[in-house]
Every structure is written in C-alpha cells, then in structure tokens.
Amino acid sequence: MKSKWPLILTIIVVLAIVIAIIIRMSTHDSAPNTARQNEKEMVTDTQSQPHQGAKENKIVIVEYGDFKCPYCGAFERNIKPQLQKEYIDTQKVQFRYVNVLIHGEESELSAKAALAVNQYAPNQYWAFHKLLYQGQPSNKDDVTTKHWLTDNFIQQQLKKLDLSPKQLEKITSAYRDKNGEIAKKAQNDNHLAKKYKVPQVPSLYINGEPIEDTKDFDTIKSKVDQVIKDQKS
C-alpha cells in the first residue's frame, strides 16, 4: 500500500504557497492606501500652521524648515520667490510652514518667536519669517556653528515689523515662556516632522507627497503643475 504522505506534503506546500501569495498581494494593495491616508493626514495636521496663498486648501505645499539651517535659507532666497510669484500670489496653491528643531536652543527660540508673531500679529508673520532667514550669516558654516539667533537678534527683527507696543509685549512674553502655549506649539511642529519621518530640511510636500529636489525649481514646478493638472481632470 502506497504511503499518502507525499500527497499530503504536496497539498501542504501548495496551500502554503497560495497563502503566501494572498498575504503578499494584500500587503502590496494596502501600501498605496496607507500612503494616501498619510498624505491626507499631513494636509489635515498642518491646517493651523502659518500659511499664505489660496484660502481653499485643495492644493497644499508644506515646507519643513529650520531658521538655523543654511539650506533652508538658500531655499528662501532662491526658490521661494519663484514659488511665490507663480503659485502662491496667484492663489493656485496654499503654502504652509512647519518648524523643525534641528539645531538646538536657537532653532527653538526662533521657531517660538515666529509662532508668537503668527499668534498675535498674523499679518506680520511672513515678513518676520523672511527677516529671520535674511539675518543668516553669509558663510554657510557660520549659520549652524555661530551663536547668532539670539534673543537680542530676534528683538531687533521684531522692531522692524509694524507692531503696536502691546503686540510686541505679548509676542516677547510668549516666546520667552519656556513652558507656555507657544513652546508647546513649537514642539508640536517638531513632532509633525517626526511623525511623517521628514528626512531633512528643507523638505517640501505637495498634498502630502514629497517633492524630491528642493534645490531645483524646475523639478518643483513640474510636480506642482502635474498636481494642478490632476485636480482639474
């Protein structure tokens, strides 16, 4: 009488292969869904960030940056003006900014100051944002190694804004408070960068999808134009 074991083993092997294929297909199918969910979450999670451009947020560009990052400064000088002219000022996109606290106390202090301006004088936020980046030392290495993003520097920039004495007082008090609401907002910003595993600063995302090369405007333009085209179709 022949043994049934070879047949049984064959059936077991076939079943194992079928199950493995099903699991693999299920995992593969769920990956795009997870990615799309994360993209939607980023757009939702950044709704309260400083923003400019289109009031409706159908197309949202999010920048993750650090005022003490020389590459973020280069983006602000070289790329942002082109984005501003072509997409933000024309209301084609909404642009948002998230602080990433990479370079310690000065990163956090400047982030808190900017968030405090956004809280008490929101119409002055982007002017202050620009002033902080314009204040970076001309030498790239000095941006991260020198002690320049100080409270005194921040006060000098605040005085260049169109602020009432009361606004200046509130902003100053808010960003100097190490445990206050603004400090928590700065940490929340940093948490967003960790949540979405932002690899570096500056990083750009459009509707939650990463834009790979933040140094090349043509690359950014190509991605933005494609998203705009997809929205219209």
Residue frames as a rotation matrix with the C-alpha (Angstrom) as fourth column:
MET 1
0.578 0.816 0.000 0.00
0.816 -0.578 0.000 0.00
0.000 0.000 -1.000 0.00
LYS 2
-0.205 -0.680 0.704 1.46
0.637 -0.639 -0.432 3.32
0.744 0.360 0.563 -1.04
SER 3
-0.448 -0.026 -0.893 2.02
0.814 -0.424 -0.396 5.99
-0.369 -0.905 0.211 1.63
LYS 4
0.524 0.730 0.439 -0.24
0.823 -0.567 -0.037 9.05
0.222 0.380 -0.898 1.48
TRP 5
0.318 -0.419 -0.850 2.45
0.596 -0.609 0.523 11.30
-0.737 -0.674 0.056 2.97
PRO 6
-0.740 -0.622 0.254 3.85
0.591 -0.422 0.687 12.59
-0.320 0.659 0.680 -0.37
LEU 7
-0.236 0.752 0.616 0.36
0.702 -0.306 0.643 13.70
0.672 0.584 -0.455 -1.42
ILE 8
0.664 0.486 -0.568 -0.31
0.747 -0.409 0.523 15.31
0.022 -0.772 -0.635 1.95
LEU 9
-0.092 -0.801 -0.591 3.04
0.623 -0.509 0.594 17.13
-0.777 -0.314 0.546 1.87
THR 10
-0.746 -0.138 0.651 2.34
0.650 -0.359 0.670 18.35
0.142 0.923 0.357 -1.66
ILE 11
0.254 0.933 0.254 -1.04
0.730 -0.357 0.582 19.72
0.634 0.037 -0.772 -0.59
ILE 12
0.572 -0.097 -0.815 0.53
0.702 -0.455 0.547 21.46
-0.424 -0.885 -0.192 2.42
VAL 13
-0.515 -0.850 -0.109 3.24
0.616 -0.456 0.643 23.05
-0.596 0.264 0.758 0.25
VAL 14
-0.536 0.396 0.745 0.69
0.668 -0.341 0.662 24.23
0.516 0.853 -0.082 -2.32
LEU 15
0.570 0.796 -0.203 -1.53
0.733 -0.381 0.564 25.71
0.372 -0.470 -0.800 0.41
ALA 16
0.232 -0.579 -0.782 1.47
0.692 -0.467 0.551 27.45
-0.684 -0.668 0.292 1.96
ILE 17
-0.770 -0.538 0.343 2.38
0.607 -0.451 0.655 28.99
-0.197 0.712 0.674 -1.39
VAL 18
-0.137 0.825 0.548 -1.20
0.688 -0.319 0.652 30.14
0.713 0.466 -0.524 -2.02
ILE 19
0.679 0.377 -0.630 -1.43
0.733 -0.402 0.549 31.70
-0.046 -0.835 -0.549 1.46
ALA 20
-0.199 -0.857 -0.476 1.92
0.670 -0.474 0.572 33.46
-0.716 -0.205 0.668 0.97
ILE 21
-0.738 -0.027 0.674 0.75
0.620 -0.419 0.663 34.88
0.265 0.907 0.326 -2.37
ILE 22
0.308 0.940 0.148 -2.51
0.715 -0.331 0.616 36.12
0.628 -0.084 -0.774 -0.83
ILE 23
0.534 -0.177 -0.827 -0.66
0.707 -0.443 0.551 37.79
-0.463 -0.879 -0.111 2.05
ARG 24
-0.557 -0.830 -0.012 1.82
0.647 -0.443 0.620 39.39
-0.520 0.338 0.784 -0.34
MET 25
-0.500 0.455 0.737 -0.95
0.629 -0.394 0.670 40.72
0.595 0.798 -0.089 -2.57
SER 26
0.577 0.757 -0.307 -2.85
0.743 -0.330 0.582 42.03
0.340 -0.564 -0.753 0.44
THR 27
0.196 -0.614 -0.764 0.22
0.673 -0.483 0.561 43.82
-0.714 -0.624 0.319 1.77
HIS 28
-0.758 -0.514 0.401 1.00
0.628 -0.409 0.662 45.24
-0.176 0.754 0.633 -1.67
ASP 29
-0.133 0.812 0.568 -2.56
0.684 -0.340 0.646 46.51
0.717 0.474 -0.510 -2.11
SER 30
0.673 0.459 -0.579 -2.66
0.738 -0.371 0.564 48.12
0.044 -0.807 -0.589 1.34
ALA 31
-0.277 -0.894 -0.354 0.61
0.868 -0.390 0.306 50.03
-0.412 -0.222 0.884 0.89
PRO 32
-0.715 0.034 0.698 -0.82
0.435 -0.759 0.484 52.63
0.547 0.650 0.528 -1.54
ASN 33
0.373 0.926 0.056 -3.87
0.450 -0.233 0.862 53.04
0.812 -0.296 -0.504 0.68
THR 34
0.456 -0.302 -0.837 -1.65
0.857 -0.106 0.505 53.67
-0.241 -0.948 0.210 3.71
ALA 35
-0.649 -0.753 0.112 0.43
0.746 -0.600 0.290 56.19
-0.151 0.272 0.950 1.74
ARG 36
-0.386 0.588 0.711 -2.69
0.347 -0.622 0.702 58.04
0.855 0.518 0.036 0.60
GLN 37
0.635 0.627 -0.451 -4.00
0.624 -0.071 0.778 58.10
0.456 -0.776 -0.437 4.16
ASN 38
0.026 -0.733 -0.679 -0.72
0.895 -0.286 0.342 59.59
-0.445 -0.617 0.649 5.40
GLU 39
-0.761 -0.286 0.582 -0.85
0.580 -0.703 0.412 62.22
0.291 0.651 0.701 2.66
LYS 40
0.124 0.906 0.404 -4.36
0.331 -0.422 0.844 63.25
0.936 0.029 -0.352 3.70
GLU 41
0.620 0.079 -0.781 -3.35
0.782 0.022 0.623 63.31
0.067 -0.997 -0.048 7.36
MET 42
-0.468 -0.858 -0.212 -0.43
0.857 -0.499 0.129 65.65
-0.217 -0.121 0.969 6.67
VAL 43
-0.581 0.336 0.742 -2.75
0.290 -0.766 0.573 68.13
0.761 0.548 0.348 4.96
THR 44
0.535 0.841 -0.083 -5.14
0.315 -0.107 0.943 67.93
0.784 -0.531 -0.323 7.92
ASP 45
0.428 -0.424 -0.798 -2.41
0.902 0.154 0.402 68.04
-0.048 -0.893 0.448 10.58
THR 46
-0.625 -0.777 -0.076 -0.90
0.762 -0.628 0.157 71.23
-0.170 0.040 0.985 9.15
GLN 47
0.131 0.793 0.595 -4.14
0.835 -0.412 0.365 73.22
0.534 0.449 -0.716 8.80
SER 48
0.902 0.269 -0.339 -3.30
0.426 -0.690 0.586 75.52
-0.076 -0.672 -0.736 11.71
GLN 49
-0.059 -0.995 -0.074 0.26
0.893 -0.086 0.443 76.26
-0.447 -0.040 0.894 10.51
PRO 50
-0.085 -0.065 -0.994 1.25
-0.215 -0.973 0.082 79.71
-0.973 0.221 0.068 9.22
HIS 51
-0.150 0.116 0.982 0.03
0.835 0.547 0.063 79.80
-0.529 0.829 -0.179 5.64
GLN 52
-0.293 0.082 -0.953 -0.31
-0.382 -0.923 0.038 82.05
-0.877 0.375 0.302 2.62
GLY 53
-0.979 -0.038 -0.199 -1.85
-0.202 0.251 0.947 81.88
0.013 0.967 -0.253 -0.83
ALA 54
-0.439 0.863 -0.250 -5.12
-0.187 0.185 0.965 80.19
0.879 0.471 0.080 -1.69
LYS 55
-0.328 0.419 0.847 -7.74
-0.944 -0.174 -0.280 80.18
0.030 -0.891 0.453 1.07
GLU 56
0.822 0.567 0.061 -9.09
-0.563 0.824 -0.070 76.84
-0.090 0.023 0.996 -0.10
ASN 57
-0.035 -0.929 0.370 -6.63
-0.828 0.234 0.509 74.06
-0.559 -0.288 -0.777 0.52
LYS 58
0.925 0.377 0.047 -7.19
-0.271 0.743 -0.612 71.77
-0.266 0.553 0.789 -2.46
ILE 59
0.558 -0.828 -0.052 -3.51
0.455 0.358 -0.815 72.04
0.694 0.431 0.577 -3.32
VAL 60
0.964 -0.189 0.189 -1.23
-0.258 -0.474 0.842 72.45
-0.070 -0.860 -0.505 -0.31
ILE 61
0.279 -0.943 -0.181 2.54
0.174 0.235 -0.956 72.80
0.944 0.235 0.230 -0.27
VAL 62
1.000 -0.017 0.013 4.12
-0.014 -0.105 0.994 72.24
-0.015 -0.994 -0.105 3.13
GLU 63
0.217 -0.976 0.036 7.69
-0.218 -0.084 -0.972 73.26
0.952 0.203 -0.231 3.88
TYR 64
0.903 -0.144 -0.405 9.52
0.430 0.325 0.842 71.74
0.010 -0.935 0.355 6.82
GLY 65
0.307 -0.806 0.506 12.34
0.261 -0.440 -0.859 74.08
0.915 0.396 0.075 7.76
ASP 66
0.457 -0.314 -0.832 14.65
0.868 -0.049 0.495 75.45
-0.197 -0.948 0.250 10.43
PHE 67
0.995 -0.022 0.100 15.63
0.001 -0.974 -0.228 79.11
0.103 0.227 -0.968 10.66
LYS 68
0.411 -0.903 0.126 19.15
-0.639 -0.187 0.746 78.00
-0.650 -0.387 -0.653 11.63
CYS 69
0.273 -0.259 0.926 19.55
0.526 0.847 0.082 75.81
-0.806 0.465 0.368 8.53
PRO 70
-0.458 -0.528 -0.715 21.67
-0.259 -0.691 0.675 77.30
-0.851 0.494 0.179 5.71
TYR 71
-0.942 0.128 0.311 19.95
0.334 0.464 0.820 75.18
-0.040 0.877 -0.480 3.06
CYS 72
0.058 0.987 -0.153 16.56
0.965 -0.095 -0.246 76.45
-0.257 -0.133 -0.957 4.24
GLY 73
0.112 -0.118 -0.987 17.96
0.094 -0.987 0.128 79.96
-0.989 -0.107 -0.099 3.89
ALA 74
-0.870 -0.468 -0.158 19.05
-0.144 -0.067 0.987 79.18
-0.472 0.881 -0.009 0.33
PHE 75
-0.543 0.765 0.345 15.57
0.838 0.469 0.278 77.85
0.051 0.441 -0.896 -0.43
GLU 76
0.283 0.669 -0.688 14.03
0.708 -0.630 -0.320 81.04
-0.647 -0.396 -0.652 1.00
ARG 77
-0.123 -0.442 -0.889 16.28
-0.224 -0.860 0.458 83.22
-0.967 0.256 0.007 -1.18
ASN 78
-0.812 -0.463 -0.355 16.39
-0.433 0.071 0.899 81.24
-0.391 0.884 -0.258 -4.42
ILE 79
-0.878 0.480 0.005 13.30
0.402 0.730 0.553 79.05
0.262 0.488 -0.833 -4.72
LYS 80
-0.341 0.803 -0.488 10.58
0.775 -0.054 -0.630 80.57
-0.533 -0.593 -0.604 -2.58
PRO 81
-0.431 0.213 -0.877 10.35
-0.297 -0.951 -0.086 83.85
-0.852 0.223 0.474 -4.58
GLN 82
-0.870 0.103 -0.483 9.63
-0.458 0.200 0.866 81.82
0.186 0.974 -0.127 -7.73
LEU 83
-0.680 0.665 -0.309 7.00
0.704 0.710 -0.020 79.75
0.206 -0.231 -0.951 -5.93
GLN 84
-0.426 0.479 -0.768 5.57
0.420 -0.647 -0.637 82.97
-0.802 -0.593 0.074 -4.54
LYS 85
-0.617 0.102 -0.780 5.26
-0.563 -0.750 0.348 84.62
-0.550 0.654 0.520 -7.93
GLU 86
-0.792 0.196 -0.578 3.94
-0.466 0.419 0.779 81.65
0.395 0.887 -0.241 -9.90
TYR 87
-0.458 0.582 -0.672 1.75
0.366 0.812 0.454 79.76
0.810 -0.038 -0.586 -7.46
ILE 88
-0.514 0.237 -0.825 1.21
0.846 -0.020 -0.533 81.47
-0.143 -0.971 -0.190 -4.09
ASP 89
-0.753 0.186 -0.632 0.40
-0.079 -0.978 -0.193 85.04
-0.653 -0.095 0.751 -5.15
THR 90
-0.727 0.492 -0.479 -1.75
-0.586 -0.079 0.807 83.69
0.359 0.867 0.345 -7.98
GLN 91
-0.114 0.721 0.684 -3.81
-0.923 0.177 -0.341 81.68
-0.367 -0.670 0.645 -5.45
LYS 92
0.160 0.133 -0.978 -3.04
-0.694 0.720 -0.015 78.37
0.702 0.681 0.207 -7.17
VAL 93
-0.040 -0.223 -0.974 -1.72
0.483 0.849 -0.215 76.76
0.874 -0.479 0.074 -4.00
GLN 94
0.883 0.139 0.449 -1.71
-0.332 -0.492 0.805 77.25
0.333 -0.859 -0.388 -0.27
PHE 95
0.013 -0.966 -0.256 1.78
0.037 0.257 -0.966 77.32
0.999 0.003 0.040 1.24
ARG 96
0.938 0.302 0.172 2.38
-0.176 -0.013 0.984 76.25
0.299 -0.953 0.041 4.85
TYR 97
-0.040 -0.997 0.071 5.44
-0.470 -0.044 -0.882 76.20
0.882 -0.068 -0.466 7.10
VAL 98
0.942 0.239 -0.237 6.36
0.063 0.565 0.823 73.72
0.331 -0.789 0.517 9.84
ASN 99
0.371 -0.832 0.413 9.28
-0.894 -0.441 -0.085 74.30
0.252 -0.337 -0.907 12.21
VAL 100
0.768 -0.279 -0.577 11.83
0.302 0.952 -0.058 71.53
0.565 -0.130 0.815 12.65
LEU 101
0.833 -0.396 0.387 14.06
-0.553 -0.570 0.608 71.97
-0.020 -0.720 -0.694 15.71
ILE 102
0.786 -0.560 -0.262 17.33
0.350 0.752 -0.558 70.52
0.509 0.347 0.787 14.47
HIS 103
-0.107 -0.960 0.258 19.91
0.379 -0.279 -0.882 72.96
0.919 0.003 0.394 15.80
GLY 104
-0.506 -0.227 -0.832 19.02
0.822 0.167 -0.545 73.13
0.262 -0.960 0.102 19.47
GLU 105
-0.223 0.432 -0.874 18.08
0.741 -0.507 -0.440 76.18
-0.634 -0.745 -0.207 21.50
GLU 106
-0.716 -0.096 -0.692 18.40
-0.225 -0.906 0.359 78.74
-0.661 0.413 0.627 18.71
SER 107
-0.875 0.478 -0.080 16.17
0.111 0.358 0.927 76.69
0.472 0.802 -0.367 16.41
GLU 108
-0.260 0.812 -0.523 13.58
0.946 0.323 0.031 76.50
0.194 -0.486 -0.852 19.16
LEU 109
-0.384 0.071 -0.920 13.86
0.479 -0.837 -0.265 80.17
-0.789 -0.543 0.288 20.15
SER 110
-0.895 0.012 -0.446 13.38
-0.352 -0.634 0.689 81.41
-0.275 0.773 0.572 16.58
ALA 111
-0.708 0.686 -0.167 10.51
0.377 0.567 0.733 78.96
0.597 0.456 -0.660 15.99
LYS 112
-0.198 0.632 -0.749 8.77
0.958 -0.038 -0.285 80.20
-0.209 -0.774 -0.597 19.14
ALA 113
-0.598 -0.066 -0.799 9.28
0.083 -0.996 0.020 83.83
-0.798 -0.055 0.601 18.13
ALA 114
-0.944 0.235 -0.232 7.80
-0.269 -0.139 0.953 83.19
0.191 0.962 0.194 14.67
LEU 115
-0.481 0.800 -0.358 4.85
0.674 0.599 0.433 81.29
0.561 -0.033 -0.827 16.11
ALA 116
-0.308 0.329 -0.893 4.25
0.759 -0.482 -0.439 84.07
-0.574 -0.812 -0.101 18.62
VAL 117
-0.830 0.013 -0.558 4.15
-0.299 -0.855 0.425 86.61
-0.471 0.519 0.713 15.79
ASN 118
-0.810 0.544 -0.218 1.68
0.016 0.392 0.920 84.39
0.586 0.742 -0.326 13.97
GLN 119
-0.371 0.669 -0.644 -0.45
0.917 0.375 -0.138 84.25
0.150 -0.641 -0.753 17.11
TYR 120
0.022 0.345 -0.938 -0.57
0.693 -0.682 -0.234 87.96
-0.721 -0.645 -0.254 17.95
ALA 121
0.096 0.015 -0.995 0.16
-0.533 -0.843 -0.064 89.65
-0.840 0.537 -0.073 14.60
PRO 122
0.206 0.003 0.979 -0.57
0.430 0.898 -0.093 87.08
-0.879 0.440 0.184 11.88
ASN 123
0.963 0.183 0.197 -0.40
0.255 -0.396 -0.882 89.65
-0.083 0.900 -0.429 9.09
GLN 124
0.574 -0.819 -0.011 3.25
-0.818 -0.574 0.022 90.23
-0.024 -0.004 -1.000 10.05
TYR 125
0.662 -0.302 0.686 4.27
-0.112 0.865 0.489 86.57
-0.741 -0.401 0.539 10.17
TRP 126
0.736 -0.362 0.572 5.74
0.670 0.510 -0.540 86.19
-0.096 0.781 0.617 6.68
ALA 127
0.699 -0.522 0.488 7.66
-0.253 -0.819 -0.514 89.45
0.669 0.236 -0.705 6.94
PHE 128
0.488 -0.500 0.715 9.22
-0.826 -0.001 0.563 88.18
-0.281 -0.866 -0.414 10.18
HIS 129
0.759 -0.140 0.636 9.82
0.217 0.975 -0.044 84.75
-0.614 0.171 0.770 8.63
LYS 130
0.776 -0.442 0.450 11.76
0.445 -0.122 -0.887 86.44
0.447 0.889 0.102 5.83
LEU 131
0.608 -0.543 0.579 13.73
-0.644 -0.764 -0.041 88.64
0.465 -0.348 -0.814 8.23
LEU 132
0.629 -0.366 0.686 14.93
-0.444 0.555 0.703 85.63
-0.638 -0.747 0.187 10.21
TYR 133
0.657 -0.383 0.649 16.26
0.648 0.727 -0.227 83.95
-0.384 0.570 0.726 7.09
GLN 134
0.743 -0.382 0.549 17.76
0.189 -0.667 -0.721 87.19
0.642 0.639 -0.424 5.78
GLY 135
0.706 -0.434 0.560 19.65
-0.704 -0.521 0.483 87.50
0.082 -0.735 -0.673 9.06
GLN 136
0.893 -0.404 0.200 21.61
0.351 0.901 0.255 84.31
-0.283 -0.157 0.946 8.48
PRO 137
0.154 -0.923 -0.352 25.41
-0.278 -0.382 0.881 84.80
-0.948 -0.038 -0.316 8.27
SER 138
0.519 0.029 -0.854 26.72
-0.845 -0.131 -0.518 84.84
-0.127 0.991 -0.043 4.71
ASN 139
-0.586 -0.754 -0.298 29.10
-0.758 0.640 -0.128 81.96
0.288 0.151 -0.946 5.43
LYS 140
0.201 0.758 -0.620 27.15
-0.462 0.632 0.623 78.69
0.864 0.161 0.477 5.27
ASP 141
-0.221 -0.358 -0.907 29.10
0.534 0.734 -0.419 77.04
0.816 -0.577 0.029 8.09
ASP 142
-0.963 -0.181 0.199 28.58
-0.035 -0.648 -0.760 80.04
0.267 -0.739 0.618 10.37
VAL 143
-0.188 0.975 0.120 24.80
-0.657 -0.216 0.723 79.63
0.730 0.057 0.681 10.12
THR 144
0.627 0.461 -0.628 24.93
0.034 0.789 0.613 76.44
0.778 -0.406 0.479 12.17
THR 145
0.045 -0.725 -0.687 28.10
0.831 0.409 -0.377 76.95
0.554 -0.554 0.621 14.23
LYS 146
-0.826 -0.379 0.417 27.92
0.154 -0.864 -0.480 80.62
0.542 -0.332 0.772 15.25
HIS 147
-0.382 0.671 -0.635 25.71
0.881 0.056 -0.471 81.91
-0.280 -0.739 -0.612 18.08
TRP 148
-0.988 -0.029 0.154 23.67
0.097 -0.884 0.457 84.47
0.122 0.466 0.876 16.13
LEU 149
-0.242 0.970 0.034 19.96
0.125 -0.004 0.992 83.56
0.962 0.244 -0.120 16.52
THR 150
-0.841 -0.224 -0.493 19.79
0.508 -0.014 -0.861 85.21
0.186 -0.975 0.125 19.92
ASP 151
0.110 0.886 -0.451 17.06
0.945 -0.234 -0.228 86.93
-0.307 -0.401 -0.863 21.86
ASN 152
-0.169 -0.261 -0.951 18.71
0.102 -0.964 0.246 90.25
-0.980 -0.055 0.189 21.03
PHE 153
-0.981 -0.195 -0.023 18.67
-0.018 -0.027 0.999 89.46
-0.196 0.980 0.023 17.30
ILE 154
-0.460 0.880 0.117 15.01
0.862 0.411 0.297 88.46
0.214 0.237 -0.948 17.48
GLN 155
0.172 0.506 -0.845 14.12
0.690 -0.674 -0.263 91.70
-0.703 -0.537 -0.466 19.25
GLN 156
-0.602 -0.468 -0.647 15.90
-0.130 -0.742 0.658 93.68
-0.788 0.480 0.386 16.54
GLN 157
-0.953 0.264 0.151 13.84
0.230 0.299 0.926 91.94
0.199 0.917 -0.346 13.86
LEU 158
-0.175 0.939 -0.296 10.59
0.982 0.142 -0.128 92.36
-0.078 -0.313 -0.947 15.76
LYS 159
-0.060 0.097 -0.993 11.16
0.346 -0.932 -0.112 96.11
-0.936 -0.350 0.023 15.91
LYS 160
-0.930 -0.272 -0.246 11.26
-0.144 -0.345 0.927 96.19
-0.337 0.898 0.282 12.10
LEU 161
-0.624 0.764 0.165 7.66
0.737 0.506 0.447 94.96
0.258 0.401 -0.879 11.96
ASP 162
-0.538 0.574 0.618 4.52
-0.357 -0.819 0.450 97.05
0.764 0.021 0.645 12.07
LEU 163
-0.217 0.385 -0.897 3.61
0.742 0.662 0.104 96.12
0.634 -0.643 -0.430 15.66
SER 164
0.545 0.399 0.737 1.87
-0.261 -0.755 0.602 98.05
0.797 -0.520 -0.307 18.38
PRO 165
-0.403 -0.707 0.581 3.66
-0.782 -0.064 -0.620 98.22
0.475 -0.705 -0.527 21.76
LYS 166
0.182 0.565 0.805 1.05
-0.866 0.479 -0.141 95.83
-0.465 -0.672 0.577 23.16
GLN 167
0.938 0.135 -0.320 1.61
-0.302 0.773 -0.558 93.31
0.172 0.620 0.765 20.36
LEU 168
0.112 -0.983 -0.147 5.37
-0.404 0.090 -0.910 93.47
0.908 0.161 -0.387 20.86
GLU 169
-0.352 -0.194 0.916 4.93
-0.935 0.020 -0.355 92.89
0.051 -0.981 -0.188 24.58
LYS 170
0.575 0.669 0.472 2.65
-0.671 0.715 -0.196 89.89
-0.468 -0.204 0.860 24.05
ILE 171
0.821 -0.317 -0.474 4.92
-0.233 0.572 -0.786 88.35
0.521 0.756 0.396 21.42
THR 172
-0.169 -0.962 0.213 8.01
-0.598 -0.072 -0.798 88.79
0.784 -0.262 -0.563 23.57
SER 173
-0.182 0.182 0.966 6.36
-0.947 0.234 -0.222 87.34
-0.266 -0.955 0.130 26.65
ALA 174
0.790 0.607 0.087 5.00
-0.550 0.764 -0.338 84.38
-0.272 0.219 0.937 24.66
TYR 175
0.697 -0.528 -0.486 8.23
-0.150 0.555 -0.818 83.28
0.702 0.643 0.307 23.00
ARG 176
-0.323 -0.846 0.425 10.31
-0.655 -0.125 -0.745 83.72
0.683 -0.519 -0.514 26.17
ASP 177
0.248 0.502 0.828 7.96
-0.927 0.370 0.054 81.46
-0.280 -0.782 0.557 28.14
LYS 178
-0.679 -0.684 -0.267 9.69
-0.731 0.663 0.160 78.07
0.068 0.304 -0.950 28.14
ASN 179
-0.918 0.352 0.182 6.58
0.274 0.896 -0.350 76.16
-0.286 -0.272 -0.919 29.16
GLY 180
-0.382 0.808 -0.449 3.79
-0.411 -0.584 -0.700 78.21
-0.827 -0.083 0.555 27.62
GLU 181
0.568 0.765 0.302 1.40
-0.002 0.368 -0.930 77.68
-0.823 0.528 0.211 24.74
ILE 182
0.724 -0.333 -0.604 3.89
-0.690 -0.337 -0.641 78.83
0.010 0.881 -0.474 22.10
ALA 183
-0.378 -0.887 0.265 6.59
-0.891 0.427 0.155 76.48
-0.251 -0.178 -0.952 23.39
LYS 184
-0.168 0.419 0.892 4.11
-0.058 0.899 -0.434 73.62
-0.984 -0.125 -0.127 23.08
LYS 185
0.843 0.488 -0.228 3.27
-0.213 -0.086 -0.973 74.67
-0.494 0.869 0.032 19.52
ALA 186
0.215 -0.856 -0.470 6.96
-0.975 -0.160 -0.153 74.61
0.056 0.492 -0.869 18.59
GLN 187
-0.631 -0.421 0.652 7.27
-0.537 0.844 0.025 71.09
-0.560 -0.334 -0.758 19.99
ASN 188
0.298 0.825 0.480 4.11
0.004 0.502 -0.865 70.06
-0.955 0.260 0.147 18.14
ASP 189
0.697 -0.150 -0.701 5.69
-0.706 -0.313 -0.635 71.28
-0.124 0.938 -0.324 14.90
ASN 190
-0.345 -0.937 -0.054 8.76
-0.939 0.344 0.021 69.18
-0.001 0.058 -0.998 15.59
HIS 191
-0.365 0.319 0.875 6.54
-0.252 0.870 -0.423 66.21
-0.896 -0.375 -0.237 16.39
LEU 192
0.730 0.655 -0.198 4.92
-0.327 0.080 -0.942 66.52
-0.601 0.752 0.272 12.95
ALA 193
0.252 -0.732 -0.632 8.34
-0.946 -0.049 -0.320 66.23
0.204 0.679 -0.705 11.32
LYS 194
-0.719 -0.513 0.470 8.98
-0.634 0.761 -0.140 63.05
-0.286 -0.399 -0.872 13.30
LYS 195
0.046 0.846 0.531 5.51
-0.268 0.523 -0.809 61.65
-0.962 -0.105 0.251 12.65
TYR 196
0.918 0.361 -0.166 5.95
-0.220 0.113 -0.969 61.91
-0.331 0.926 0.183 8.89
LYS 197
0.420 -0.831 0.365 9.62
0.597 0.556 0.578 60.91
-0.683 -0.024 0.730 9.02
VAL 198
0.989 -0.116 -0.087 10.77
-0.145 -0.755 -0.640 64.11
0.008 0.646 -0.763 7.32
PRO 199
0.679 -0.734 -0.034 14.28
0.723 0.675 -0.147 63.16
0.131 0.075 0.989 6.17
GLN 200
-0.493 -0.866 -0.084 15.92
0.868 -0.496 0.031 66.59
-0.069 -0.057 0.996 6.07
VAL 201
0.583 0.598 -0.550 15.37
0.470 -0.801 -0.372 70.32
-0.662 -0.042 -0.748 5.95
PRO 202
-0.374 0.918 -0.131 14.20
-0.808 -0.391 -0.440 71.89
-0.455 -0.059 0.889 3.84
SER 203
-0.872 0.257 0.416 11.66
0.397 0.870 0.293 69.29
-0.287 0.421 -0.861 2.78
LEU 204
-0.616 0.691 -0.379 8.66
-0.763 -0.642 0.070 70.05
-0.196 0.332 0.923 0.58
TYR 205
-0.760 0.494 0.422 5.42
0.476 0.866 -0.155 68.12
-0.442 0.083 -0.893 0.28
ILE 206
-0.750 0.611 -0.254 2.51
-0.652 -0.617 0.440 68.79
0.113 0.495 0.861 -2.06
ASN 207
0.330 0.943 -0.044 -0.78
-0.840 0.314 0.442 67.37
0.431 -0.109 0.896 -0.83
GLY 208
0.685 -0.088 0.723 1.33
-0.548 0.592 0.592 65.12
-0.480 -0.801 0.357 1.39
GLU 209
0.866 -0.412 0.283 3.55
0.500 0.720 -0.481 63.78
-0.006 0.558 0.830 -1.41
PRO 210
0.277 -0.836 -0.475 7.28
0.327 -0.382 0.864 64.55
-0.904 -0.394 0.168 -1.15
ILE 211
0.979 -0.189 -0.078 8.98
-0.151 -0.414 -0.898 66.75
0.137 0.891 -0.433 -3.74
GLU 212
0.726 -0.669 -0.159 12.40
0.687 0.714 0.133 65.19
0.025 -0.206 0.978 -4.10
ASP 213
-0.307 -0.929 0.206 14.68
0.931 -0.338 -0.137 68.06
0.197 0.150 0.969 -5.13
THR 214
0.624 0.576 -0.528 14.08
0.710 -0.701 0.074 71.31
-0.327 -0.421 -0.846 -3.24
LYS 215
-0.183 -0.792 -0.583 17.10
0.274 -0.610 0.743 72.97
-0.944 -0.023 0.329 -4.85
ASP 216
-0.951 -0.178 0.255 15.76
0.271 -0.074 0.960 72.84
-0.152 0.981 0.118 -8.40
PHE 217
-0.481 0.811 -0.332 12.74
-0.487 -0.562 -0.668 75.00
-0.729 -0.160 0.665 -9.23
ASP 218
-0.394 0.328 -0.858 12.06
-0.868 0.174 0.465 73.16
0.302 0.928 0.216 -12.49
THR 219
-0.829 0.070 -0.554 11.65
0.171 0.976 -0.134 69.89
0.532 -0.206 -0.822 -10.58
ILE 220
-0.765 0.560 -0.317 9.28
0.269 -0.169 -0.948 71.56
-0.585 -0.811 -0.021 -8.12
LYS 221
-0.452 0.582 -0.676 7.38
-0.758 -0.650 -0.052 73.27
-0.469 0.489 0.735 -10.93
SER 222
-0.643 0.157 -0.749 6.92
-0.501 0.653 0.568 70.00
0.579 0.740 -0.342 -12.80
LYS 223
-0.834 0.309 -0.457 5.46
0.516 0.728 -0.451 68.34
0.193 -0.612 -0.767 -9.71
VAL 224
-0.626 0.611 -0.485 3.17
0.045 -0.592 -0.805 71.25
-0.779 -0.525 0.343 -8.84
ASP 225
-0.508 0.415 -0.754 1.92
-0.849 -0.390 0.357 71.60
-0.145 0.822 0.551 -12.42
GLN 226
-0.762 0.196 -0.617 1.12
-0.102 0.905 0.414 67.89
0.639 0.378 -0.669 -12.54
VAL 227
-0.759 0.496 -0.422 -0.90
0.601 0.284 -0.747 68.07
-0.250 -0.820 -0.514 -9.31
ILE 228
-0.512 0.569 -0.644 -2.79
-0.394 -0.821 -0.414 71.12
-0.764 0.042 0.644 -10.61
LYS 229
-0.597 0.241 -0.765 -3.50
-0.749 0.176 0.639 69.29
0.289 0.954 0.076 -13.87
ASP 230
-0.827 0.253 -0.502 -4.71
0.308 0.951 -0.028 66.20
0.470 -0.177 -0.865 -11.99
GLN 231
-0.715 0.571 -0.405 -7.01
0.289 -0.286 -0.914 68.35
-0.637 -0.770 0.040 -9.85
LYS 232
-0.439 0.529 -0.726 -8.65
-0.733 -0.678 -0.051 69.80
-0.519 0.510 0.686 -12.97
SER 233
-0.680 0.110 -0.725 -9.17
-0.550 0.577 0.604 66.46
0.485 0.809 -0.331 -14.70
